[in-house]
Amino acid sequence: MDPTTQNKNERINLRLKASAKSLIERAASFEGKTISHFILTCALEQAEKTVQKHEIMALNAKDSMIFFDALAVPVRFNRKLAAALEEHDQHVVDK
């Protein structure tokens, strides 16, 4: 379902300069959208790009082969790796 048309229960308030507001109003008008809808769609588009940039790994062919070769080799747990995993478990809470 489109996030811009779902039931809306949350709010975000912001303060901006008059010139920024005028620019947003003008741009929203050009696209035939309300100011709120324009801001929401632009923010969601940028948020999606930002999330993808941080969550998606793009590798060239050489790096892809190195990565998949590393996955194919079983992990050998030495003392340092075991200690690092234990420290991770103490500091990181699963969501």
N, C-alpha and C positions, 0 to 999 in steps of 0.2 A: 504494500500500500504506500502511496506517495506521502512522505512526511509532511508536506505542505498542506495536505487536505485531511489529515487525521484529526481526531478530537484534540483540542488544544487546552492543556491544563497548566503549562509552564510559561513563565515570563522571563524576558531578559530586558533590562533597562540600560540605556546608555546615554551619555552626555556627549555632545559634539559641537563643533563650531558652526556658526550660522552658514558659513560658506560650504562646509561639508554637507549640511542638511539640504541646502539649495541644490547642490550637485546630485545628491541622491534623489531628491524630488524630481529633478529634471530627467535623470536617467530612468526612473520608474515610469514617468509619463511617456517617454519615448517607447517603452516596452508595453505600455498599456496595463501596468500593474499598480496595485496600491503600494505605498511606501513599505508597509510591513511585509507584503508578499515579495517585493523586490529584494529587501534586505535579507529575508529568510532564504530565498532561493539562492542568492549570491553567497551567503554564509554557508549554506549546506554544500554547495558546489565546491567551495574552497576547503571546507572541512573534509570532504571526501578525498580531495587531492592530497591534503596533508596526511590523512590517515594512510592512504595508499603508499605515499612516499616513504612512510616510516615502517609499514608492515610488509611491503612487497619487495623481494630481493630480485633484482635483474642482473643476470650474469651473462658474460659472453660465452662462446662455445668452449674455449679453453678452461675458464673458471668453472663452468658447469660440469665438465668432465672431472676436474679436481674435486669438486664438491661431492658429486655422486660416487666417485671412487672412495672418498673418505667415509661416506655413509656405508659403503659395502664392507668396510673393515671393522671387525668387532672391536669395541672399546675395551682397552685394558685399564682397569682401575688401579692406579698407583696411589701411594699415600697422599700426595698433593691433591690429586683429583678427588679422592674420597673426603679429604678435609675441606676442600672447596665446596663440594656438594653438601656436606654437613653444615657448613657455615651459611650457605645459601638457604637451606631449610630453616635455619634459626632466624634469619632476617626477612625472608620473603613470605608473605601470606598469600595463599591462593585465593583467587576471586571466585 
